[in-house]
């Protein structure tokens, strides 16, 4: 379902609310969309939640994986390391044609990171961006993880923001390759919000940025 504000520039962004989706299904959808897009294909932001799954980026070390788990562990083609997805976490998938927008990769990543930072800051002024991780933190606790794939000037994958989720599975992994990294969500920080609210905030920030 397409929702929300659409950009008014020459490359309008289409927003899609996918709801709760199987991770592998969504990954295949992104790969197919990116492989088959043409010069007129709209840039899109997909919002989704996933059934519980650990996803591994291309830099994941085997020592960071859970020793035993009933939750699927899936290798992906995105950047970054291992992270966890589950309902109550919003995935923000950014499927852009960077060449058509004449934007450099570094500038694109900066803009996307800034959008996610400002989305968290909408709820908490304590949010900070750590470029060495990379991620967004509240009081040294991670709340946003990034993992992009850019190939032939086209992006997919994106970022995840924790809103109100079961935090226990995070303890089974070295979050993004870091031992004892604490994780939080908006609910744990005493901030009432839901996936729909946060997606609206991000949609507005995207529309005023791109």
BELJO-V899463 format. One line per field, one symbol per residue. psi: psi as a letter, one per 20 degrees, with the letter a starting at -180 (. if undefined). burial: + if it has 24 or more other ideal C-beta (glycine too) atoms within 12 Angstrom, else -. A space follows every 50 residues. Layout:
# BELJO-V899463
psi: ???
burial: ???
This chain:
# BELJO-V899463
psi: pprrqqqjaimqppppoibpqpghggghgggggghiqahipqqqppprqq qpqppprijpphiiqqgpqjpqopprjrrabqrpqrqipppnponqnhgh ilpqgggggggghhghghghhhhoiipqpohigqrpqoljpphpqqnqpo pkjpqabdrqppgnroighhiirnokjpqkpqqrrhghjkoprrggghhg ghgghghig.
burial: ---+--+---+-++++++--+-+--++-++--++--+----+++++++++ +++++++--+---+++----+-++-+++++++++++++++++++++++-- +-+----++-+++++++++++-++--+++---++++++--++++++++++ ---++++++++++++-+-++-+++++++--+-+++++++-+-+-+--+++ +++++++-++
